[in-house]
Amino acid sequence: MVDLSVNLCGLELRNPILPAAGPTSRDGDTLLTAANNGAGGLVSKTVSLEPAEVPRPNMAKVKNGLLNCETWSEIPLKKWLSEEYPKAKKSGLSLIASIGYTAEEIGEIAPQVMEAGADALELSTHYLGHDPSPVVESVKAAKSKVDAPVLVKLSPHVLDITEFASAAEEAGADGIVAINTVGPCLSIDVNTGHPVLGSENGYGWLSGPAIKPLALRCVADIARTVDIPVVGVGGISKERDVVEFLMAGATAVELCTAAITRGPKIYGLIADGLSKFMRSKKYNSVADFQGEALKHMPEEPLRTKSKPPEILTSRCTGCGLCAKHCTFGAVKIVGGKAKIDPTKCTGCGLCVSVCPPRALRF
């Protein structure tokens, strides 16, 4: 039997799959729902000193993701302290409380949240410029007030995310969470000519599968730079996404968009899928493959000369996706199997990535 449990900054999680701070962790009830549906631990929606006034409408489905102009929690801090955190703690799972946004606010909120039952803090520093000093100040403010793990959530909207991660680590952060949503973005209803969101200018922030490659790169870069745990966030919707983040060096992951679009059962479904994947690969624990991809990320290109992929004819189903995607006309289906013309193949690798039965490989 495989062991899905992980230790995140001293917190024992039953599996590495957590809800991200957002609509699906908006109060004690939704946090209990996440717990009852298989989440490995809990992360609550961000709170600040004053409740948010959220624009309406504030969420819209777009291809490969969601746009949102949600902000922090609309529930007053006092109610979180007296009702929502204690309710979430009834789950028996570790609770990470997301708080923001300035160092002054964080310093005031942090001890109150810990007293209400939180096991750790996730600092939401919002969308930063190119100066890591707000992150440093926020970490120092939290660490000066509480004796508990402090994780910092970073935005990809910086020149070098590793610089921010390193600054947070030096300031005393116990972990890094990456990444926040991407934007601002815009979507227009072509029937009305109006933006689909009700925020200023109709702007929103992109989440979901579209941002996963960016999030994965950020996690890998951070994991190779700091010695503290990294939590991956961005576009996770299935177990293979979780595996990618873990192989890129993450200790755990958070998800929100998939829980919105597919419901709270997603936590347990992904955990079950992860368990099956691990059994198929004969992994006994997450540690068996965590960081594996970091060993195979060369500083120089693998090669610059064309090399056609190998065809595993026993696996090939003749579905034709490889031929359909080959813009160079190098792939054809002959006799129900893929055939590659090496004189036309440039070795781009697109066919390998679209083959469902994995019949193509380098």
Protein Blocks (a to p, Z undefined) as FASTA:
>chain_A
ZZfbdceehiacfbfcdcdedfklmbfklmmmmmmnopabdcdddddfbdcdddddfbdc
dehiacdfbdcdfbdfklmmmmmmmmmmmnopacdddddfbfklmmmmmmmmmmnopabd
cddebjadfbfklmmmmmmmmmmmpccdddddddfkbfblmlmmmmmmmnopabdcdddd
edddddddfknopafbfcehhiacdedjklmmmmmmmmmmmmmmmccdcddeehiabfkl
mmmmmmnopabdcdfklmmmnojklmmmmmmmmmmmmmmnopabfklmgoklmmmmcfbd
fbfcdcdddddfklpgolommmmmmmnopacceehiacddfklpgolommmmmmmnlpac
ZZ
